Amino acid sequence: GARDLSSLFARVKVRIPTFQRNYSWTKLQTGQFLTDVFASAESGESHFWGPIVILRRPDSPTTVDVIDGQQRVTTAFILLSLLRDVADTLEEPLVTQGAPWAIYPAIRNFMFLSPQYHVPSFQASYMIADGINARVIADPNQLQAGGLPAAPRPPLTRNGAGLTPTQRRHTKELRAAYFQMKDALEEKLSTITSPRKKTIFVKDIFEALTVRFEIYTLEL
């Protein structure tokens, strides 16, 4: 099976089936996740993230359902969304082998089924979809299906402004995790003065999360 998130998401859409429970990670779990990601990004060493069980349906070979591991996969995609938003503000691309290598398109290509950058490669639980799809996953430079610019992305707020009472209740843990990771990223970036080092920092986290966080997938 897939050995990391990069291979798990390769050429398929990953979704959380409707029978799964809601997103429920606590501040402690999110904090440990961030500690592990930052450590891997800084050291370049791998981190074993445990098994993930997926279901591949014969009638839909390009889609897999996450049976076990949805909390980890959802949290990873929230962090990817935050990294993408930061990368969109960076000015200096990395230069690799004589050619510019920008981190923003690299993350966007991971998160969406290119070249359709309005179709995400991850489908969250239906209970948090209203909070995460348009307000977190959607690209800040999103285009509609016809290629025209989409409406500005509505913000996700700490108190769930703009969401219905049911949506606010379902997204309570999601919003807490989102802002815990957003605040941690901003704190780390605030200590880096060089634009180039900011870009390298975001690249290192992206690579740690997608390549060096090792998983073992059991496919049903």
QUIZIVEN-V293107 format. One record per helix or strand of 3 or more residues. SS is the DSSP state (H for helix, E for strand). FROM is the first residue (numbers start at 1). TO is the last residue. If there is no record, write none. Layout:
# QUIZIVEN-V293107
ss:from:to
SS:FROM:TO
SS:FROM:TO
This chain:
# QUIZIVEN-V293107
ss:from:to
H:5:8
E:13:15
H:27:43
E:47:56
E:63:68
H:70:87
E:94:96
E:99:101
H:103:111
H:129:137
H:165:170
H:172:190
H:195:212
E:213:219
